[in-house]
Amino acid sequence: MQLFIHDHQINQNEFVCQINTYPYHAIRILEILLKRSIQDRIKIVSNKYYFFDEPSEEFNNGFEKRHGFTQSLNLPSDHSPLNIQTKLTFTSQ
C-alpha cells in the first residue's frame, strides 16, 4: 500500500512505525499545560487534584465533600494515553 501525503510518498511500513511510536514528550507537555492552566483553582495531593475555588459541602461529623479529579499518564498500545477521571472526596479537618 502506498500513501501520498503532501506530495511525499510513504510506504506502509514507514507509516505503521510512525503510528506505533508514542509521543512521550507531547503527552508530558499536555500534562504540564493541564496542571498550569488550573493551578490557581486546585490543590494537588499526589496525583489527586481538588478544586478549592468551589465551595465544599460540610457535614456535622467534621467531614467535608470536595470535587476534584485524578490524572494518570499511561502508555498502552491500544488506546489514549492520558487518563483523567473525576473524583468526589470526603475529607476531615
HTML snippet that shows the backbone in 3Dmol.js (N, CA, C, O; Angstrom):
<script src="https://3Dmol.org/build/3Dmol-min.js"></script>
<div id="view" style="width:600px;height:400px;position:relative"></div>
<script>
const pdb = `
ATOM      1  N   MET A   1       0.848  -1.180   0.000  1.00  0.00           N
ATOM      2  CA  MET A   1       0.000   0.000   0.000  1.00  0.00           C
ATOM      3  C   MET A   1       0.892   1.240   0.000  1.00  0.00           C
ATOM      4  O   MET A   1       1.860   1.310   0.757  1.00  0.00           O
ATOM      5  N   GLN A   2       0.574   2.198  -0.829  1.00  0.00           N
ATOM      6  CA  GLN A   2       1.326   3.444  -0.907  1.00  0.00           C
ATOM      7  C   GLN A   2       0.415   4.601  -0.501  1.00  0.00           C
ATOM      8  O   GLN A   2      -0.743   4.658  -0.915  1.00  0.00           O
ATOM      9  N   LEU A   3       0.931   5.508   0.295  1.00  0.00           N
ATOM     10  CA  LEU A   3       0.187   6.700   0.701  1.00  0.00           C
ATOM     11  C   LEU A   3       0.913   7.927   0.196  1.00  0.00           C
ATOM     12  O   LEU A   3       2.141   7.946   0.119  1.00  0.00           O
ATOM     13  N   PHE A   4       0.161   8.940  -0.145  1.00  0.00           N
ATOM     14  CA  PHE A   4       0.759  10.198  -0.570  1.00  0.00           C
ATOM     15  C   PHE A   4       0.265  11.297   0.357  1.00  0.00           C
ATOM     16  O   PHE A   4      -0.931  11.583   0.409  1.00  0.00           O
ATOM     17  N   ILE A   5       1.179  11.908   1.082  1.00  0.00           N
ATOM     18  CA  ILE A   5       0.843  12.993   1.998  1.00  0.00           C
ATOM     19  C   ILE A   5       1.680  14.193   1.602  1.00  0.00           C
ATOM     20  O   ILE A   5       2.909  14.145   1.638  1.00  0.00           O
ATOM     21  N   HIS A   6       1.011  15.262   1.226  1.00  0.00           N
ATOM     22  CA  HIS A   6       1.702  16.490   0.805  1.00  0.00           C
ATOM     23  C   HIS A   6       2.769  16.196  -0.246  1.00  0.00           C
ATOM     24  O   HIS A   6       3.901  16.670  -0.151  1.00  0.00           O
ATOM     25  N   ASP A   7       2.389  15.409  -1.243  1.00  0.00           N
ATOM     26  CA  ASP A   7       3.272  15.067  -2.360  1.00  0.00           C
ATOM     27  C   ASP A   7       4.501  14.256  -1.949  1.00  0.00           C
ATOM     28  O   ASP A   7       5.477  14.204  -2.698  1.00  0.00           O
ATOM     29  N   HIS A   8       4.473  13.622  -0.775  1.00  0.00           N
ATOM     30  CA  HIS A   8       5.568  12.749  -0.358  1.00  0.00           C
ATOM     31  C   HIS A   8       5.043  11.321  -0.340  1.00  0.00           C
ATOM     32  O   HIS A   8       3.957  11.046   0.170  1.00  0.00           O
ATOM     33  N   GLN A   9       5.817  10.443  -0.892  1.00  0.00           N
ATOM     34  CA  GLN A   9       5.421   9.043  -0.935  1.00  0.00           C
ATOM     35  C   GLN A   9       5.915   8.345   0.332  1.00  0.00           C
ATOM     36  O   GLN A   9       7.093   8.434   0.677  1.00  0.00           O
ATOM     37  N   ILE A  10       5.010   7.653   1.019  1.00  0.00           N
ATOM     38  CA  ILE A  10       5.348   6.930   2.242  1.00  0.00           C
ATOM     39  C   ILE A  10       4.852   5.500   2.081  1.00  0.00           C
ATOM     40  O   ILE A  10       3.678   5.286   1.778  1.00  0.00           O
ATOM     41  N   ASN A  11       5.713   4.535   2.276  1.00  0.00           N
ATOM     42  CA  ASN A  11       5.231   3.163   2.173  1.00  0.00           C
ATOM     43  C   ASN A  11       4.587   2.746   3.496  1.00  0.00           C
ATOM     44  O   ASN A  11       4.774   3.401   4.521  1.00  0.00           O
ATOM     45  N   GLN A  12       3.845   1.676   3.460  1.00  0.00           N
ATOM     46  CA  GLN A  12       3.045   1.252   4.610  1.00  0.00           C
ATOM     47  C   GLN A  12       3.904   0.956   5.833  1.00  0.00           C
ATOM     48  O   GLN A  12       3.494   1.296   6.942  1.00  0.00           O
ATOM     49  N   ASN A  13       5.056   0.352   5.690  1.00  0.00           N
ATOM     50  CA  ASN A  13       5.900   0.011   6.831  1.00  0.00           C
ATOM     51  C   ASN A  13       6.384   1.252   7.569  1.00  0.00           C
ATOM     52  O   ASN A  13       6.392   1.270   8.800  1.00  0.00           O
ATOM     53  N   GLU A  14       6.782   2.279   6.849  1.00  0.00           N
ATOM     54  CA  GLU A  14       7.210   3.519   7.499  1.00  0.00           C
ATOM     55  C   GLU A  14       6.048   4.165   8.234  1.00  0.00           C
ATOM     56  O   GLU A  14       6.213   4.689   9.336  1.00  0.00           O
ATOM     57  N   PHE A  15       4.876   4.127   7.622  1.00  0.00           N
ATOM     58  CA  PHE A  15       3.697   4.748   8.221  1.00  0.00           C
ATOM     59  C   PHE A  15       3.314   4.039   9.518  1.00  0.00           C
ATOM     60  O   PHE A  15       3.000   4.699  10.509  1.00  0.00           O
ATOM     61  N   VAL A  16       3.335   2.715   9.526  1.00  0.00           N
ATOM     62  CA  VAL A  16       2.995   1.942  10.719  1.00  0.00           C
ATOM     63  C   VAL A  16       3.997   2.215  11.826  1.00  0.00           C
ATOM     64  O   VAL A  16       3.605   2.355  12.984  1.00  0.00           O
ATOM     65  N   CYS A  17       5.264   2.294  11.506  1.00  0.00           N
ATOM     66  CA  CYS A  17       6.280   2.588  12.513  1.00  0.00           C
ATOM     67  C   CYS A  17       6.048   3.950  13.147  1.00  0.00           C
ATOM     68  O   CYS A  17       6.226   4.104  14.355  1.00  0.00           O
ATOM     69  N   GLN A  18       5.661   4.927  12.365  1.00  0.00           N
ATOM     70  CA  GLN A  18       5.413   6.254  12.906  1.00  0.00           C
ATOM     71  C   GLN A  18       4.201   6.253  13.829  1.00  0.00           C
ATOM     72  O   GLN A  18       4.204   6.954  14.841  1.00  0.00           O
ATOM     73  N   ILE A  19       3.178   5.494  13.508  1.00  0.00           N
ATOM     74  CA  ILE A  19       1.979   5.448  14.344  1.00  0.00           C
ATOM     75  C   ILE A  19       2.268   4.732  15.660  1.00  0.00           C
ATOM     76  O   ILE A  19       1.750   5.137  16.701  1.00  0.00           O
ATOM     77  N   ASN A  20       3.079   3.683  15.641  1.00  0.00           N
ATOM     78  CA  ASN A  20       3.351   2.910  16.844  1.00  0.00           C
ATOM     79  C   ASN A  20       4.343   3.582  17.787  1.00  0.00           C
ATOM     80  O   ASN A  20       4.548   3.095  18.898  1.00  0.00           O
ATOM     81  N   THR A  21       4.950   4.660  17.385  1.00  0.00           N
ATOM     82  CA  THR A  21       5.875   5.392  18.238  1.00  0.00           C
ATOM     83  C   THR A  21       5.082   6.371  19.088  1.00  0.00           C
ATOM     84  O   THR A  21       4.386   7.232  18.549  1.00  0.00           O
ATOM     85  N   TYR A  22       5.176   6.255  20.404  1.00  0.00           N
ATOM     86  CA  TYR A  22       4.401   7.125  21.287  1.00  0.00           C
ATOM     87  C   TYR A  22       5.056   8.491  21.436  1.00  0.00           C
ATOM     88  O   TYR A  22       6.278   8.589  21.540  1.00  0.00           O
ATOM     89  N   PRO A  23       4.253   9.532  21.446  1.00  0.00           N
ATOM     90  CA  PRO A  23       4.775  10.900  21.611  1.00  0.00           C
ATOM     91  C   PRO A  23       4.936  11.239  23.092  1.00  0.00           C
ATOM     92  O   PRO A  23       4.168  12.035  23.633  1.00  0.00           O
ATOM     93  N   TYR A  24       5.927  10.641  23.746  1.00  0.00           N
ATOM     94  CA  TYR A  24       6.125  10.846  25.178  1.00  0.00           C
ATOM     95  C   TYR A  24       6.233  12.324  25.528  1.00  0.00           C
ATOM     96  O   TYR A  24       5.621  12.784  26.492  1.00  0.00           O
ATOM     97  N   HIS A  25       7.004  13.061  24.751  1.00  0.00           N
ATOM     98  CA  HIS A  25       7.207  14.478  25.049  1.00  0.00           C
ATOM     99  C   HIS A  25       5.915  15.269  24.878  1.00  0.00           C
ATOM    100  O   HIS A  25       5.628  16.163  25.673  1.00  0.00           O
ATOM    101  N   ALA A  26       5.140  14.952  23.857  1.00  0.00           N
ATOM    102  CA  ALA A  26       3.877  15.655  23.632  1.00  0.00           C
ATOM    103  C   ALA A  26       2.891  15.379  24.762  1.00  0.00           C
ATOM    104  O   ALA A  26       2.188  16.289  25.201  1.00  0.00           O
ATOM    105  N   ILE A  27       2.830  14.147  25.238  1.00  0.00           N
ATOM    106  CA  ILE A  27       1.932  13.808  26.342  1.00  0.00           C
ATOM    107  C   ILE A  27       2.371  14.523  27.612  1.00  0.00           C
ATOM    108  O   ILE A  27       1.531  15.023  28.360  1.00  0.00           O
ATOM    109  N   ARG A  28       3.655  14.577  27.861  1.00  0.00           N
ATOM    110  CA  ARG A  28       4.176  15.283  29.045  1.00  0.00           C
ATOM    111  C   ARG A  28       3.854  16.774  28.969  1.00  0.00           C
ATOM    112  O   ARG A  28       3.510  17.382  29.982  1.00  0.00           O
ATOM    113  N   ILE A  29       3.960  17.363  27.790  1.00  0.00           N
ATOM    114  CA  ILE A  29       3.616  18.775  27.611  1.00  0.00           C
ATOM    115  C   ILE A  29       2.140  19.000  27.887  1.00  0.00           C
ATOM    116  O   ILE A  29       1.783  19.980  28.541  1.00  0.00           O
ATOM    117  N   LEU A  30       1.269  18.113  27.403  1.00  0.00           N
ATOM    118  CA  LEU A  30      -0.167  18.233  27.684  1.00  0.00           C
ATOM    119  C   LEU A  30      -0.443  18.154  29.181  1.00  0.00           C
ATOM    120  O   LEU A  30      -1.265  18.905  29.706  1.00  0.00           O
ATOM    121  N   GLU A  31       0.238  17.253  29.859  1.00  0.00           N
ATOM    122  CA  GLU A  31       0.072  17.113  31.308  1.00  0.00           C
ATOM    123  C   GLU A  31       0.479  18.403  32.022  1.00  0.00           C
ATOM    124  O   GLU A  31      -0.235  18.869  32.910  1.00  0.00           O
ATOM    125  N   ILE A  32       1.606  18.974  31.646  1.00  0.00           N
ATOM    126  CA  ILE A  32       2.079  20.215  32.268  1.00  0.00           C
ATOM    127  C   ILE A  32       1.122  21.358  31.982  1.00  0.00           C
ATOM    128  O   ILE A  32       0.807  22.138  32.881  1.00  0.00           O
ATOM    129  N   LEU A  33       0.653  21.472  30.744  1.00  0.00           N
ATOM    130  CA  LEU A  33      -0.284  22.541  30.395  1.00  0.00           C
ATOM    131  C   LEU A  33      -1.591  22.418  31.168  1.00  0.00           C
ATOM    132  O   LEU A  33      -2.153  23.424  31.600  1.00  0.00           O
ATOM    133  N   LEU A  34      -2.076  21.195  31.343  1.00  0.00           N
ATOM    134  CA  LEU A  34      -3.297  20.980  32.116  1.00  0.00           C
ATOM    135  C   LEU A  34      -3.116  21.465  33.546  1.00  0.00           C
ATOM    136  O   LEU A  34      -3.965  22.186  34.070  1.00  0.00           O
ATOM    137  N   LYS A  35      -2.026  21.076  34.177  1.00  0.00           N
ATOM    138  CA  LYS A  35      -1.776  21.476  35.564  1.00  0.00           C
ATOM    139  C   LYS A  35      -1.593  22.983  35.692  1.00  0.00           C
ATOM    140  O   LYS A  35      -2.115  23.593  36.625  1.00  0.00           O
ATOM    141  N   ARG A  36      -0.857  23.587  34.763  1.00  0.00           N
ATOM    142  CA  ARG A  36      -0.601  25.034  34.833  1.00  0.00           C
ATOM    143  C   ARG A  36      -1.869  25.845  34.576  1.00  0.00           C
ATOM    144  O   ARG A  36      -2.048  26.913  35.161  1.00  0.00           O
ATOM    145  N   SER A  37      -2.746  25.349  33.710  1.00  0.00           N
ATOM    146  CA  SER A  37      -3.945  26.111  33.367  1.00  0.00           C
ATOM    147  C   SER A  37      -4.938  26.189  34.518  1.00  0.00           C
ATOM    148  O   SER A  37      -5.773  27.092  34.551  1.00  0.00           O
ATOM    149  N   ILE A  38      -4.859  25.258  35.458  1.00  0.00           N
ATOM    150  CA  ILE A  38      -5.804  25.269  36.577  1.00  0.00           C
ATOM    151  C   ILE A  38      -5.111  25.383  37.928  1.00  0.00           C
ATOM    152  O   ILE A  38      -5.731  25.107  38.955  1.00  0.00           O
ATOM    153  N   GLN A  39      -3.851  25.781  37.953  1.00  0.00           N
ATOM    154  CA  GLN A  39      -3.082  25.783  39.199  1.00  0.00           C
ATOM    155  C   GLN A  39      -3.654  26.719  40.262  1.00  0.00           C
ATOM    156  O   GLN A  39      -3.470  26.459  41.451  1.00  0.00           O
ATOM    157  N   ASP A  40      -4.338  27.795  39.879  1.00  0.00           N
ATOM    158  CA  ASP A  40      -4.916  28.711  40.860  1.00  0.00           C
ATOM    159  C   ASP A  40      -6.231  28.202  41.430  1.00  0.00           C
ATOM    160  O   ASP A  40      -6.741  28.761  42.401  1.00  0.00           O
ATOM    161  N   ARG A  41      -6.781  27.157  40.846  1.00  0.00           N
ATOM    162  CA  ARG A  41      -8.075  26.628  41.270  1.00  0.00           C
ATOM    163  C   ARG A  41      -7.966  25.339  42.067  1.00  0.00           C
ATOM    164  O   ARG A  41      -8.954  24.902  42.656  1.00  0.00           O
ATOM    165  N   ILE A  42      -6.796  24.722  42.103  1.00  0.00           N
ATOM    166  CA  ILE A  42      -6.698  23.381  42.673  1.00  0.00           C
ATOM    167  C   ILE A  42      -5.603  23.270  43.720  1.00  0.00           C
ATOM    168  O   ILE A  42      -4.669  24.070  43.775  1.00  0.00           O
ATOM    169  N   LYS A  43      -5.756  22.251  44.542  1.00  0.00           N
ATOM    170  CA  LYS A  43      -4.685  21.824  45.447  1.00  0.00           C
ATOM    171  C   LYS A  43      -4.311  20.420  44.994  1.00  0.00           C
ATOM    172  O   LYS A  43      -5.182  19.571  44.805  1.00  0.00           O
ATOM    173  N   ILE A  44      -3.017  20.176  44.820  1.00  0.00           N
ATOM    174  CA  ILE A  44      -2.541  18.887  44.331  1.00  0.00           C
ATOM    175  C   ILE A  44      -2.004  18.076  45.501  1.00  0.00           C
ATOM    176  O   ILE A  44      -1.129  18.533  46.236  1.00  0.00           O
ATOM    177  N   VAL A  45      -2.536  16.869  45.668  1.00  0.00           N
ATOM    178  CA  VAL A  45      -2.058  15.927  46.670  1.00  0.00           C
ATOM    179  C   VAL A  45      -1.766  14.627  45.927  1.00  0.00           C
ATOM    180  O   VAL A  45      -2.683  13.917  45.515  1.00  0.00           O
ATOM    181  N   SER A  46      -0.481  14.323  45.761  1.00  0.00           N
ATOM    182  CA  SER A  46      -0.035  13.174  44.973  1.00  0.00           C
ATOM    183  C   SER A  46      -0.573  13.327  43.554  1.00  0.00           C
ATOM    184  O   SER A  46      -0.272  14.329  42.904  1.00  0.00           O
ATOM    185  N   ASN A  47      -1.349  12.386  43.051  1.00  0.00           N
ATOM    186  CA  ASN A  47      -1.938  12.549  41.722  1.00  0.00           C
ATOM    187  C   ASN A  47      -3.423  12.893  41.807  1.00  0.00           C
ATOM    188  O   ASN A  47      -4.177  12.672  40.860  1.00  0.00           O
ATOM    189  N   LYS A  48      -3.833  13.436  42.956  1.00  0.00           N
ATOM    190  CA  LYS A  48      -5.223  13.844  43.164  1.00  0.00           C
ATOM    191  C   LYS A  48      -5.293  15.365  43.160  1.00  0.00           C
ATOM    192  O   LYS A  48      -4.448  16.033  43.756  1.00  0.00           O
ATOM    193  N   TYR A  49      -6.286  15.898  42.498  1.00  0.00           N
ATOM    194  CA  TYR A  49      -6.453  17.339  42.352  1.00  0.00           C
ATOM    195  C   TYR A  49      -7.810  17.722  42.923  1.00  0.00           C
ATOM    196  O   TYR A  49      -8.831  17.148  42.542  1.00  0.00           O
ATOM    197  N   TYR A  50      -7.827  18.694  43.839  1.00  0.00           N
ATOM    198  CA  TYR A  50      -9.060  19.128  44.478  1.00  0.00           C
ATOM    199  C   TYR A  50      -9.309  20.586  44.147  1.00  0.00           C
ATOM    200  O   TYR A  50      -8.397  21.410  44.222  1.00  0.00           O
ATOM    201  N   PHE A  51     -10.546  20.908  43.780  1.00  0.00           N
ATOM    202  CA  PHE A  51     -10.914  22.281  43.450  1.00  0.00           C
ATOM    203  C   PHE A  51     -11.233  23.037  44.732  1.00  0.00           C
ATOM    204  O   PHE A  51     -12.150  22.662  45.463  1.00  0.00           O
ATOM    205  N   PHE A  52     -10.479  24.104  45.012  1.00  0.00           N
ATOM    206  CA  PHE A  52     -10.714  24.899  46.202  1.00  0.00           C
ATOM    207  C   PHE A  52     -11.402  26.216  45.897  1.00  0.00           C
ATOM    208  O   PHE A  52     -11.729  26.956  46.824  1.00  0.00           O
ATOM    209  N   ASP A  53     -11.634  26.534  44.633  1.00  0.00           N
ATOM    210  CA  ASP A  53     -12.377  27.742  44.309  1.00  0.00           C
ATOM    211  C   ASP A  53     -13.879  27.474  44.266  1.00  0.00           C
ATOM    212  O   ASP A  53     -14.668  28.400  44.075  1.00  0.00           O
ATOM    213  N   GLU A  54     -14.277  26.225  44.442  1.00  0.00           N
ATOM    214  CA  GLU A  54     -15.685  25.852  44.534  1.00  0.00           C
ATOM    215  C   GLU A  54     -15.996  25.565  46.001  1.00  0.00           C
ATOM    216  O   GLU A  54     -15.168  24.989  46.707  1.00  0.00           O
ATOM    217  N   PRO A  55     -17.171  25.958  46.462  1.00  0.00           N
ATOM    218  CA  PRO A  55     -17.490  25.725  47.879  1.00  0.00           C
ATOM    219  C   PRO A  55     -17.599  24.232  48.193  1.00  0.00           C
ATOM    220  O   PRO A  55     -18.072  23.439  47.378  1.00  0.00           O
ATOM    221  N   SER A  56     -17.151  23.877  49.387  1.00  0.00           N
ATOM    222  CA  SER A  56     -17.272  22.484  49.821  1.00  0.00           C
ATOM    223  C   SER A  56     -18.560  22.336  50.616  1.00  0.00           C
ATOM    224  O   SER A  56     -19.098  23.310  51.144  1.00  0.00           O
ATOM    225  N   GLU A  57     -19.040  21.120  50.692  1.00  0.00           N
ATOM    226  CA  GLU A  57     -20.241  20.829  51.473  1.00  0.00           C
ATOM    227  C   GLU A  57     -19.788  20.234  52.797  1.00  0.00           C
ATOM    228  O   GLU A  57     -19.137  19.189  52.816  1.00  0.00           O
ATOM    229  N   GLU A  58     -20.126  20.890  53.905  1.00  0.00           N
ATOM    230  CA  GLU A  58     -19.676  20.425  55.218  1.00  0.00           C
ATOM    231  C   GLU A  58     -20.747  19.551  55.864  1.00  0.00           C
ATOM    232  O   GLU A  58     -21.946  19.770  55.693  1.00  0.00           O
ATOM    233  N   PHE A  59     -20.274  18.552  56.612  1.00  0.00           N
ATOM    234  CA  PHE A  59     -21.160  17.632  57.312  1.00  0.00           C
ATOM    235  C   PHE A  59     -20.994  17.835  58.814  1.00  0.00           C
ATOM    236  O   PHE A  59     -20.008  18.423  59.258  1.00  0.00           O
ATOM    237  N   ASN A  60     -21.950  17.353  59.594  1.00  0.00           N
ATOM    238  CA  ASN A  60     -21.940  17.534  61.050  1.00  0.00           C
ATOM    239  C   ASN A  60     -20.813  16.773  61.742  1.00  0.00           C
ATOM    240  O   ASN A  60     -20.437  17.133  62.857  1.00  0.00           O
ATOM    241  N   ASN A  61     -20.276  15.756  61.131  1.00  0.00           N
ATOM    242  CA  ASN A  61     -19.255  14.923  61.772  1.00  0.00           C
ATOM    243  C   ASN A  61     -17.826  15.412  61.514  1.00  0.00           C
ATOM    244  O   ASN A  61     -16.878  14.682  61.805  1.00  0.00           O
ATOM    245  N   GLY A  62     -17.644  16.619  60.980  1.00  0.00           N
ATOM    246  CA  GLY A  62     -16.314  17.170  60.748  1.00  0.00           C
ATOM    247  C   GLY A  62     -15.747  16.906  59.366  1.00  0.00           C
ATOM    248  O   GLY A  62     -14.660  17.383  59.043  1.00  0.00           O
ATOM    249  N   PHE A  63     -16.465  16.156  58.548  1.00  0.00           N
ATOM    250  CA  PHE A  63     -16.008  15.886  57.191  1.00  0.00           C
ATOM    251  C   PHE A  63     -16.564  16.934  56.238  1.00  0.00           C
ATOM    252  O   PHE A  63     -17.591  17.557  56.508  1.00  0.00           O
ATOM    253  N   GLU A  64     -15.879  17.117  55.133  1.00  0.00           N
ATOM    254  CA  GLU A  64     -16.396  17.979  54.081  1.00  0.00           C
ATOM    255  C   GLU A  64     -16.231  17.273  52.738  1.00  0.00           C
ATOM    256  O   GLU A  64     -15.336  16.446  52.559  1.00  0.00           O
ATOM    257  N   LYS A  65     -17.100  17.611  51.815  1.00  0.00           N
ATOM    258  CA  LYS A  65     -17.083  16.991  50.495  1.00  0.00           C
ATOM    259  C   LYS A  65     -16.500  17.988  49.498  1.00  0.00           C
ATOM    260  O   LYS A  65     -16.967  19.124  49.408  1.00  0.00           O
ATOM    261  N   ARG A  66     -15.487  17.569  48.754  1.00  0.00           N
ATOM    262  CA  ARG A  66     -14.850  18.407  47.732  1.00  0.00           C
ATOM    263  C   ARG A  66     -14.853  17.665  46.399  1.00  0.00           C
ATOM    264  O   ARG A  66     -14.768  16.438  46.348  1.00  0.00           O
ATOM    265  N   HIS A  67     -14.951  18.434  45.335  1.00  0.00           N
ATOM    266  CA  HIS A  67     -14.886  17.864  43.993  1.00  0.00           C
ATOM    267  C   HIS A  67     -13.471  17.992  43.455  1.00  0.00           C
ATOM    268  O   HIS A  67     -12.758  18.939  43.787  1.00  0.00           O
ATOM    269  N   GLY A  68     -13.068  17.046  42.632  1.00  0.00           N
ATOM    270  CA  GLY A  68     -11.739  17.078  42.042  1.00  0.00           C
ATOM    271  C   GLY A  68     -11.606  16.011  40.975  1.00  0.00           C
ATOM    272  O   GLY A  68     -12.598  15.522  40.434  1.00  0.00           O
ATOM    273  N   PHE A  69     -10.371  15.659  40.682  1.00  0.00           N
ATOM    274  CA  PHE A  69     -10.122  14.627  39.690  1.00  0.00           C
ATOM    275  C   PHE A  69      -8.757  14.002  39.931  1.00  0.00           C
ATOM    276  O   PHE A  69      -7.913  14.557  40.635  1.00  0.00           O
ATOM    277  N   THR A  70      -8.563  12.845  39.336  1.00  0.00           N
ATOM    278  CA  THR A  70      -7.253  12.204  39.353  1.00  0.00           C
ATOM    279  C   THR A  70      -6.744  12.168  37.924  1.00  0.00           C
ATOM    280  O   THR A  70      -7.526  12.141  36.973  1.00  0.00           O
ATOM    281  N   GLN A  71      -5.452  12.169  37.787  1.00  0.00           N
ATOM    282  CA  GLN A  71      -4.840  12.148  36.461  1.00  0.00           C
ATOM    283  C   GLN A  71      -3.703  11.156  36.496  1.00  0.00           C
ATOM    284  O   GLN A  71      -2.907  11.139  37.435  1.00  0.00           O
ATOM    285  N   SER A  72      -3.628  10.334  35.475  1.00  0.00           N
ATOM    286  CA  SER A  72      -2.516   9.393  35.383  1.00  0.00           C
ATOM    287  C   SER A  72      -2.040   9.334  33.947  1.00  0.00           C
ATOM    288  O   SER A  72      -2.824   9.492  33.011  1.00  0.00           O
ATOM    289  N   LEU A  73      -0.776   9.110  33.787  1.00  0.00           N
ATOM    290  CA  LEU A  73      -0.180   9.009  32.460  1.00  0.00           C
ATOM    291  C   LEU A  73       0.135   7.551  32.198  1.00  0.00           C
ATOM    292  O   LEU A  73       1.073   6.996  32.770  1.00  0.00           O
ATOM    293  N   ASN A  74      -0.648   6.936  31.339  1.00  0.00           N
ATOM    294  CA  ASN A  74      -0.450   5.534  30.966  1.00  0.00           C
ATOM    295  C   ASN A  74      -0.102   5.489  29.488  1.00  0.00           C
ATOM    296  O   ASN A  74      -0.624   6.278  28.700  1.00  0.00           O
ATOM    297  N   LEU A  75       0.756   4.593  29.119  1.00  0.00           N
ATOM    298  CA  LEU A  75       1.141   4.478  27.717  1.00  0.00           C
ATOM    299  C   LEU A  75       0.826   3.090  27.173  1.00  0.00           C
ATOM    300  O   LEU A  75       1.739   2.335  26.838  1.00  0.00           O
ATOM    301  N   PRO A  76      -0.463   2.747  27.082  1.00  0.00           N
ATOM    302  CA  PRO A  76      -0.838   1.467  26.499  1.00  0.00           C
ATOM    303  C   PRO A  76      -0.726   1.532  24.978  1.00  0.00           C
ATOM    304  O   PRO A  76      -0.626   2.613  24.397  1.00  0.00           O
ATOM    305  N   SER A  77      -0.745   0.381  24.352  1.00  0.00           N
ATOM    306  CA  SER A  77      -0.578   0.356  22.901  1.00  0.00           C
ATOM    307  C   SER A  77      -1.891   0.439  22.139  1.00  0.00           C
ATOM    308  O   SER A  77      -1.879   0.585  20.917  1.00  0.00           O
ATOM    309  N   ASP A  78      -3.023   0.350  22.828  1.00  0.00           N
ATOM    310  CA  ASP A  78      -4.272   0.269  22.075  1.00  0.00           C
ATOM    311  C   ASP A  78      -5.264   1.397  22.324  1.00  0.00           C
ATOM    312  O   ASP A  78      -6.343   1.377  21.732  1.00  0.00           O
ATOM    313  N   HIS A  79      -4.958   2.379  23.169  1.00  0.00           N
ATOM    314  CA  HIS A  79      -5.904   3.477  23.362  1.00  0.00           C
ATOM    315  C   HIS A  79      -5.200   4.721  23.879  1.00  0.00           C
ATOM    316  O   HIS A  79      -3.981   4.736  24.051  1.00  0.00           O
ATOM    317  N   SER A  80      -5.967   5.743  24.118  1.00  0.00           N
ATOM    318  CA  SER A  80      -5.445   7.051  24.505  1.00  0.00           C
ATOM    319  C   SER A  80      -4.587   6.974  25.760  1.00  0.00           C
ATOM    320  O   SER A  80      -4.968   6.304  26.720  1.00  0.00           O
ATOM    321  N   PRO A  81      -3.436   7.647  25.776  1.00  0.00           N
ATOM    322  CA  PRO A  81      -2.519   7.524  26.900  1.00  0.00           C
ATOM    323  C   PRO A  81      -2.822   8.417  28.100  1.00  0.00           C
ATOM    324  O   PRO A  81      -2.334   8.137  29.195  1.00  0.00           O
ATOM    325  N   LEU A  82      -3.604   9.476  27.935  1.00  0.00           N
ATOM    326  CA  LEU A  82      -3.853  10.387  29.046  1.00  0.00           C
ATOM    327  C   LEU A  82      -5.210  10.072  29.641  1.00  0.00           C
ATOM    328  O   LEU A  82      -6.220  10.131  28.941  1.00  0.00           O
ATOM    329  N   ASN A  83      -5.251   9.740  30.923  1.00  0.00           N
ATOM    330  CA  ASN A  83      -6.478   9.324  31.587  1.00  0.00           C
ATOM    331  C   ASN A  83      -6.810  10.332  32.673  1.00  0.00           C
ATOM    332  O   ASN A  83      -6.019  10.532  33.594  1.00  0.00           O
ATOM    333  N   ILE A  84      -7.969  10.968  32.575  1.00  0.00           N
ATOM    334  CA  ILE A  84      -8.411  11.919  33.593  1.00  0.00           C
ATOM    335  C   ILE A  84      -9.774  11.460  34.085  1.00  0.00           C
ATOM    336  O   ILE A  84     -10.692  11.275  33.287  1.00  0.00           O
ATOM    337  N   GLN A  85      -9.911  11.275  35.391  1.00  0.00           N
ATOM    338  CA  GLN A  85     -11.172  10.834  35.967  1.00  0.00           C
ATOM    339  C   GLN A  85     -11.623  11.842  37.008  1.00  0.00           C
ATOM    340  O   GLN A  85     -10.808  12.386  37.753  1.00  0.00           O
ATOM    341  N   THR A  86     -12.931  12.090  37.055  1.00  0.00           N
ATOM    342  CA  THR A  86     -13.455  12.987  38.080  1.00  0.00           C
ATOM    343  C   THR A  86     -13.457  12.266  39.418  1.00  0.00           C
ATOM    344  O   THR A  86     -13.437  11.036  39.475  1.00  0.00           O
ATOM    345  N   LYS A  87     -13.482  13.040  40.487  1.00  0.00           N
ATOM    346  CA  LYS A  87     -13.355  12.453  41.819  1.00  0.00           C
ATOM    347  C   LYS A  87     -14.217  13.242  42.792  1.00  0.00           C
ATOM    348  O   LYS A  87     -14.307  14.466  42.698  1.00  0.00           O
ATOM    349  N   LEU A  88     -14.837  12.558  43.706  1.00  0.00           N
ATOM    350  CA  LEU A  88     -15.579  13.163  44.803  1.00  0.00           C
ATOM    351  C   LEU A  88     -14.959  12.629  46.081  1.00  0.00           C
ATOM    352  O   LEU A  88     -14.935  11.418  46.302  1.00  0.00           O
ATOM    353  N   THR A  89     -14.456  13.525  46.927  1.00  0.00           N
ATOM    354  CA  THR A  89     -13.694  13.109  48.103  1.00  0.00           C
ATOM    355  C   THR A  89     -14.290  13.697  49.365  1.00  0.00           C
ATOM    356  O   THR A  89     -14.748  14.839  49.383  1.00  0.00           O
ATOM    357  N   PHE A  90     -14.277  12.907  50.410  1.00  0.00           N
ATOM    358  CA  PHE A  90     -14.681  13.371  51.730  1.00  0.00           C
ATOM    359  C   PHE A  90     -13.423  13.516  52.569  1.00  0.00           C
ATOM    360  O   PHE A  90     -12.646  12.569  52.688  1.00  0.00           O
ATOM    361  N   THR A  91     -13.216  14.682  53.147  1.00  0.00           N
ATOM    362  CA  THR A  91     -12.027  14.919  53.963  1.00  0.00           C
ATOM    363  C   THR A  91     -12.430  15.404  55.341  1.00  0.00           C
ATOM    364  O   THR A  91     -13.523  15.939  55.528  1.00  0.00           O
ATOM    365  N   SER A  92     -11.558  15.218  56.287  1.00  0.00           N
ATOM    366  CA  SER A  92     -11.781  15.684  57.651  1.00  0.00           C
ATOM    367  C   SER A  92     -10.775  16.776  57.960  1.00  0.00           C
ATOM    368  O   SER A  92      -9.618  16.705  57.546  1.00  0.00           O
ATOM    369  N   GLN A  93     -11.220  17.783  58.686  1.00  0.00           N
ATOM    370  CA  GLN A  93     -10.315  18.885  59.029  1.00  0.00           C
ATOM    371  C   GLN A  93      -9.639  18.655  60.351  1.00  0.00           C
ATOM    372  O   GLN A  93      -8.844  19.486  60.791  1.00  0.00           O
TER     373      GLN A  93
END
`;
const viewer = $3Dmol.createViewer("view");
viewer.addModel(pdb, "pdb");
viewer.setStyle({}, {cartoon: {color: "spectrum"}});
viewer.zoomTo();
viewer.render();
</script>
